[in-house]
Amino acid sequence: MKIRKGDTVEVITGDDKGTRGTVLTVDVDNGKIVVEGVHKVYKHVRRGHPKSPQGGRLHMELAIDATNCQLICPETNKPTRVGVRIAEDGSKELFAKRSGARLRQLGPAKKQA
């Protein structure tokens, strides 16, 4: 999965389409992510719950499928598809297909023989 915790993404399908947020958690096994401010629901809790001792309704974000989000390109500030390429120094990097901008390094540089 190319999305990691802390990345800024935009939702491209569903009820929250067009909403941007920061990724809070990533579940690689199920392909799900939790994005700040997206897919908010109420969770009703009883009195004595550790998060809410007085009880009531808590706002919380639920997981959405990672395929419903796209990373934000740092240069164009728009959602973009991403790819993996080998840089000049031999390291693997994640790049934005819209602008070609480097997003992050994925692997260390390989030693040239």
N, C-alpha and C positions, 0 to 999 in steps of 0.2 A: 504494500500500500504506500502511495507516495505522499499521503497527507499525514502530518505529525501534529502532536500537541503543540499549541502556540501559533500555528499557522492561521492566516486570515483567509476565510473562504466565503463564497457567495452561494446561496441556495439557488439552484436552477430549475427545480420542479417542486410541485406540492403547494400546500397552503402558504408557506413562508417564502415563496419564490421572490427573489430579488433582495432578500435580507442578507446582510453581511454580519459576520461574527468571528470570534476567535474559537478555535477548537480547544475544548476543555479536556476531553478524554478520547482515546482511540481504542477500539476493540478490533484487533487485526483478524482474529479467528472468525468473527461473524461479519466483518466488513462494515461495521457501524461506527459512527462518531457522534459525539455530543458537542453541539455548537452553542455558544453563549447567546441566549435570547431567541433561540429557534425551537419550535415544537414544545412550547411551554404548556404545562398542565397543572391542575390543582391536585395535591395529594392531601387527603383528609387524614389527620392524625388525632389520636386520642390523647387525653391528658396524661402527663407523665412520660411522654416520649422525649428522648434525650435532645432532639433538635428543637422541640417546641413543648416545654413543660406545661403551658396553659392549654395546649390543644389548638385545634382550628384547621385552617387550610394553608398549606405551604405551596409556593410556586416552585416548580422544578422543571428542568429541561430533560426531555427523553431523547434517546438515541435515534438518529436517522441514518439511512443508508449512505455510505460514502460516495456512491455513484451519483447522488443527487446534489453534489457540491462540486465547485471548481475552485482551484487556488486563484488568488489575486496576483496578477503580474505587478512587480514593483515599479516598472517603468511606465506602463500605460494605465495602471490602477483599474484594470478591467479583468473579468474572469478569463482564464486561459486554460487550454489543455497543456499538459506537461509531458516532457520526454526525458530520456536519459542519453547522455553522450559522453564521449571520452574527451577530456580537455587536452590542451597542448602538453601539459606536464605529465600526462598519463593517468590522471585521476578521473574517477567517475563523477559526473555532476548532473543535477536535476536542472532543467531549463524550461523556460516558458516558450511554447511554440508560437505564440502570437508575436513576440518581439525578439526572441532569441536570448533574453536576459537570463543570467545564471541565478537560480533560486537558492541552491545549497549544494555542498559537496557531499557525495554519497560514499566514496571510498578513497583510500589513500593513493598517492601517486605511485605508479609502478616504476621500478628501477629500470633505466635504459641499459641494455647490454652493449 
